[in-house]
């Protein structure tokens, strides 16, 4: 850590780092830093310089649209990232609020309403973002699993095959009518900061890409479902959270028809990710969640 501190302090930032500590995160690429005045910043290792440049443009655009997001701290010469040990890094100021991990307690419906409204507000800005040529497209059919690689003792292959066929059929049937624009792509509740009363900021746009706009609200409600899935009471309460989040978004008729298949596809994405990391236990859990979604299809669609 001392070598990293020394390197940052040789750069032309208008502060000096006195402490760095790891932050518990999924990727392990985030660190918390403190300067000589006790001000907190966050240091993040990025995937590429191209990603950093994309993000810098997008964050500044969103700030101009009055959407609160983290923007890279610039040095006195205007630089906004640096290379250390052949890896690119950015520094961000700390934003107000924190990640909220409790979705089923307290004033849960008001929080759900705010999450839904916050996604709609973000999308109103993202849909007219002028520079999207360098962004990848989210191909939901790429989530389809290779059935031949699945252990038939661990996975219900006929069930997975049936669900995948349904996803392919409905997405291909309506793909030309589904509104697409730049989306966050990883908009679980942990990536929207909350101060106890309102959503204060959106963070972590590393996976931003062009895709079906309804993916973001579907990803949010799926994350909520998984967080409380082991608790039967929370599973029952999820329907009202789902309904409240979705009520804040103005979906087209076509989007309402395929929301359930987007929920299925997201579980397939989770399964594929778990299998690639050899997390068989998590992949089986995702299969269990997907079965529950299919069993409650009518109840879910009745909430829309």
Secondary structure, DSSP 8 states (H G I E B T S, - for coil): -HHHHHHHHHS--SS-EEEEEE---SSS-EEEEEETTS-EEEEEE-S-HHHHHHHHHHHHHHHHTT--B--B---TTS---EEETTEEEEEEE--SSEE----SSSSHHHHHHHHHHHHHHHHHHHTT-S--TTS-B--GGGG---GGGS-TTTS-HHHHHHHHHHHHHHHHHHGGGS-EEEE-S---GGGEEE-SSSEEEE---TT-EEEETHHHHHHHHHHHHHHTTT-HHHHHHHHHHHHHHHHTS---HHHHHHHHHHHHHHHHHHHHHHHHTT-HHHHHHHHHHHHHHHHTHHHHHHT-
